Each structure stands twice: as C-alpha cells, then as structure tokens.
Amino acid sequence: MFELALLALAPAAGGSLITYLTLTRKPAVNHTGLAVGQITIKRRSGRMAVRAGGAA
C-alpha cells in the first residue's frame, strides 16, 4: 500500500520541485550593454589613481 501511495505522490512532488526551481532561478545575462573594448563601471572604479600624500 505504501508503494502505491509513493507512486501516486512522487510525480507531483517532483513536478512541483522542478517548477519551483525554474521559477526562482536567476535570469541569464544575455547582453551587458557594452561595446567592444569598454570597461564596466565596477572594474573601472578600482583602477583610478590615488595620491599617496593627499591634497596639499
């Protein structure tokens, strides 16, 4: 009897799990909006020159 209940409930549980994982996944990054050779703002901000002595 347990096997019959398991056969009846397992597909529903598996389907709901697959649906949940599909709906909550992060969207893929298809287009960054940058032309060839451009540097992202996140990477560019770390390359700025910093004065060691500060403003005089």
DSSP file (Angstrom, degrees, kcal/mol; ACC not computed):
  #  RESIDUE AA STRUCTURE BP1 BP2  ACC     N-H-->O    O-->H-N    N-H-->O    O-->H-N    TCO  KAPPA ALPHA  PHI   PSI    X-CA   Y-CA   Z-CA
    1    1 A M     >        0   0    0      0, 0.0     4,-1.9     0, 0.0     5,-0.2   0.000 360.0 360.0 360.0 -36.2    0.0    0.0    0.0
    2    2 A F  H  >  +     0   0    0      1,-0.2     4,-2.5     2,-0.2     5,-0.2   0.895 360.0  53.2 -63.6 -39.8    2.9    2.3    0.8
    3    3 A E  H  > S+     0   0    0      1,-0.2     4,-2.6     2,-0.2    -1,-0.2   0.886 107.0  51.9 -63.5 -38.5    4.3    1.8   -2.7
    4    4 A L  H  > S+     0   0    0      2,-0.2     4,-1.4     1,-0.2    -1,-0.2   0.911 111.2  46.8 -64.3 -42.3    1.0    2.7   -4.3
    5    5 A A  H  X S+     0   0    0     -4,-1.9     4,-2.0     2,-0.2     5,-0.2   0.891 112.3  50.7 -65.7 -39.3    0.9    5.9   -2.3
    6    6 A L  H  X S+     0   0    0     -4,-2.5     4,-2.5     1,-0.2    -2,-0.2   0.905 108.8  50.9 -66.1 -41.3    4.5    6.7   -3.2
    7    7 A L  H  < S+     0   0    0     -4,-2.6    -1,-0.2     1,-0.2    -2,-0.2   0.809 113.3  46.9 -65.0 -28.6    3.9    6.1   -6.9
    8    8 A A  H  < S+     0   0    0     -4,-1.4     4,-0.4    -5,-0.2    -2,-0.2   0.833 120.3  35.5 -81.4 -33.3    0.9    8.5   -6.7
    9    9 A L  H  X S+     0   0    0     -4,-2.0     4,-2.2     2,-0.1     5,-0.2   0.743 101.1  72.3 -95.5 -25.6    2.7   11.3   -4.8
   10   10 A A  H  X S+     0   0    0     -4,-2.5     4,-2.7     1,-0.2     5,-0.2   0.908  96.5  49.0 -63.0 -45.2    6.2   11.2   -6.2
   11   11 A P  H  > S+     0   0    0      0, 0.0     4,-2.4     0, 0.0    -1,-0.2   0.888 112.6  49.2 -62.9 -36.1    5.5   12.7   -9.7
   12   12 A A  H  > S+     0   0    0     -4,-0.4     4,-2.2     2,-0.2    -2,-0.2   0.914 113.1  46.3 -67.7 -41.8    3.5   15.5   -8.1
   13   13 A A  H  X S+     0   0    0     -4,-2.2     4,-2.0     2,-0.2    -1,-0.2   0.909 114.5  47.7 -67.1 -41.3    6.3   16.3   -5.6
   14   14 A G  H  X S+     0   0    0     -4,-2.7     4,-2.3    -5,-0.2    -2,-0.2   0.898 112.0  49.8 -66.7 -39.9    8.9   16.1   -8.4
   15   15 A G  H  X S+     0   0    0     -4,-2.4     4,-2.3    -5,-0.2    -2,-0.2   0.899 111.0  48.4 -65.6 -40.5    6.9   18.3  -10.7
   16   16 A S  H  X S+     0   0    0     -4,-2.2     4,-2.3     2,-0.2    -1,-0.2   0.868 111.0  51.4 -68.6 -34.8    6.4   21.0   -8.1
   17   17 A L  H  X S+     0   0    0     -4,-2.0     4,-2.5     2,-0.2    -2,-0.2   0.919 110.7  47.6 -66.6 -43.2   10.1   21.0   -7.2
   18   18 A I  H  X S+     0   0    0     -4,-2.3     4,-2.1     2,-0.2    -2,-0.2   0.904 112.6  49.6 -64.0 -41.0   11.1   21.4  -10.8
   19   19 A T  H  X S+     0   0    0     -4,-2.3     4,-2.3     2,-0.2    -2,-0.2   0.914 111.3  49.1 -63.5 -42.9    8.6   24.2  -11.2
   20   20 A Y  H  X S+     0   0    0     -4,-2.3     4,-1.6     1,-0.2    -2,-0.2   0.923 112.5  47.1 -62.9 -45.3    9.8   26.0   -8.0
   21   21 A L  H  < S+     0   0    0     -4,-2.5     4,-0.4     1,-0.2    -1,-0.2   0.851 112.9  49.9 -67.1 -33.7   13.5   25.7   -9.1
   22   22 A T  H >< S+     0   0    0     -4,-2.1     3,-0.6    -5,-0.2    -1,-0.2   0.894 112.7  45.6 -70.5 -40.0   12.6   27.0  -12.6
   23   23 A L  H 3< S+     0   0    0     -4,-2.3    -2,-0.2     1,-0.2    -1,-0.2   0.758 115.5  45.9 -76.5 -23.7   10.7   30.0  -11.4
   24   24 A T  T 3< S+     0   0    0     -4,-1.6    -1,-0.2    -5,-0.2    -2,-0.2   0.363  85.0 113.1-102.8   5.9   13.2   31.0   -8.7
   25   25 A R  S <  S-     0   0    0     -3,-0.6     3,-0.0    -4,-0.4    -3,-0.0  -0.424  74.6-103.5 -77.2 155.7   16.4   30.8  -10.8
   26   26 A K        -     0   0    0     -2,-0.1    -1,-0.1     1,-0.1     2,-0.1  -0.537  40.3-107.8 -75.4 140.4   18.4   33.9  -11.6
   27   27 A P        -     0   0    0      0, 0.0     2,-0.1     0, 0.0    -1,-0.1  -0.388  36.2-107.9 -68.9 147.2   18.0   35.1  -15.2
   28   28 A A        -     0   0    0      1,-0.1     2,-1.0    -2,-0.1    -3,-0.0  -0.461  25.9-118.1 -74.9 145.8   20.9   34.7  -17.5
   29   29 A V        +     0   0    0      1,-0.2     3,-0.1    -2,-0.1    -1,-0.1  -0.756  43.7 162.8 -86.1 106.1   22.9   37.7  -18.5
   30   30 A N        +     0   0    0     -2,-1.0     2,-0.4     1,-0.3    -1,-0.2   0.791  64.9  20.1 -94.3 -32.4   22.5   37.8  -22.3
   31   31 A H        -     0   0    0      1,-0.1    -1,-0.3     2,-0.0     0, 0.0  -0.979  51.0-170.3-145.4 125.8   23.6   41.4  -23.0
   32   32 A T        -     0   0    0     -2,-0.4     3,-0.1     2,-0.2    -1,-0.1   0.626  41.4-123.8 -92.5 -13.9   25.7   43.7  -20.9
   33   33 A G        +     0   0    0      1,-0.3     2,-0.3     0, 0.0    -2,-0.0   0.606  68.1 126.2  84.1  10.8   25.1   46.8  -23.0
   34   34 A L        -     0   0    0      4,-0.1    -1,-0.3     1,-0.0    -2,-0.2  -0.801  54.2-133.2-106.0 145.4   28.8   47.5  -23.6
   35   35 A A    >   -     0   0    0     -2,-0.3     3,-1.6     1,-0.1     2,-0.2  -0.356  49.0 -69.6 -83.0 173.8   30.5   48.0  -26.9
   36   36 A V  T 3  S+     0   0    0      1,-0.2    -1,-0.1    -2,-0.1     3,-0.1  -0.468 121.4  16.2 -67.8 128.5   33.8   46.2  -27.7
   37   37 A G  T 3  S+     0   0    0      1,-0.3    -1,-0.2    -2,-0.2     2,-0.1   0.276  91.4 129.4  94.8 -10.7   36.7   47.5  -25.6
   38   38 A Q    <   -     0   0    0     -3,-1.6     2,-0.4     1,-0.0    -1,-0.3  -0.490  50.9-137.3 -78.5 150.4   34.6   49.2  -23.0
   39   39 A I        -     0   0    0     -2,-0.1    -4,-0.1    -3,-0.1    -1,-0.0  -0.881  21.9-113.6-107.9 137.0   35.3   48.6  -19.3
   40   40 A T     >  -     0   0    0     -2,-0.4     4,-2.5     1,-0.1     5,-0.2  -0.271  24.4-116.7 -66.4 156.6   32.5   48.1  -16.9
   41   41 A I  H  > S+     0   0    0      1,-0.2     4,-2.1     2,-0.2     5,-0.2   0.873 114.1  56.9 -63.1 -37.6   32.0   50.7  -14.2
   42   42 A K  H  > S+     0   0    0      1,-0.2     4,-0.6     2,-0.2    -1,-0.2   0.908 113.7  38.3 -61.9 -42.0   32.7   48.1  -11.4
   43   43 A R  H  4 S+     0   0    0      1,-0.2     3,-0.4     2,-0.2     4,-0.3   0.838 114.1  55.2 -77.4 -32.8   36.1   47.3  -12.9
   44   44 A R  H >< S+     0   0    0     -4,-2.5     3,-1.3     1,-0.2     4,-0.2   0.849  98.3  61.9 -70.3 -33.4   36.9   50.9  -13.9
   45   45 A S  H >< S+     0   0    0     -4,-2.1     3,-0.8     1,-0.3    -1,-0.2   0.794  99.7  55.1 -66.7 -27.3   36.4   52.3  -10.4
   46   46 A G  T 3< S+     0   0    0     -4,-0.6    -1,-0.3    -3,-0.4    -2,-0.2   0.614 101.3  59.3 -79.8 -10.8   39.2   50.2   -9.0
   47   47 A R  T <  S+     0   0    0     -3,-1.3    -1,-0.2    -4,-0.3    -2,-0.2   0.338  75.0 121.4-100.4   6.8   41.8   51.4  -11.5
   48   48 A M  S <  S-     0   0    0     -3,-0.8     2,-0.2    -4,-0.2    -3,-0.0  -0.421  70.5-105.5 -72.6 146.1   41.6   55.1  -10.6
   49   49 A A        -     0   0    0     -2,-0.1     2,-0.4     1,-0.0    -1,-0.1  -0.479  32.9-160.5 -73.4 139.1   44.8   56.8   -9.5
   50   50 A V        -     0   0    0     -2,-0.2     2,-0.3    -3,-0.1    -1,-0.0  -0.983  15.3-129.3-122.8 129.6   45.1   57.5   -5.8
   51   51 A R        -     0   0    0     -2,-0.4     4,-0.1     1,-0.1     0, 0.0  -0.573   8.7-150.6 -77.6 139.3   47.5   60.1   -4.4
   52   52 A A  S    S+     0   0    0     -2,-0.3    -1,-0.1     1,-0.2     0, 0.0   0.883  93.0  39.4 -77.9 -39.2   49.7   58.8   -1.6
   53   53 A G  S    S-     0   0    0      1,-0.2    -1,-0.2     0, 0.0     2,-0.1   0.676 103.2-133.3 -87.4 -16.8   50.2   62.2    0.2
   54   54 A G        -     0   0    0      2,-0.0    -1,-0.2     0, 0.0     2,-0.2  -0.317  49.5 -28.9  88.9-179.2   46.7   63.5   -0.2
   55   55 A A              0   0    0      1,-0.1     0, 0.0    -4,-0.1     0, 0.0  -0.503 360.0 360.0 -74.8 136.8   45.7   67.1   -1.3
   56   56 A A              0   0    0     -2,-0.2    -1,-0.1     0, 0.0    -2,-0.0   0.425 360.0 360.0-105.9 360.0   48.3   69.7   -0.4
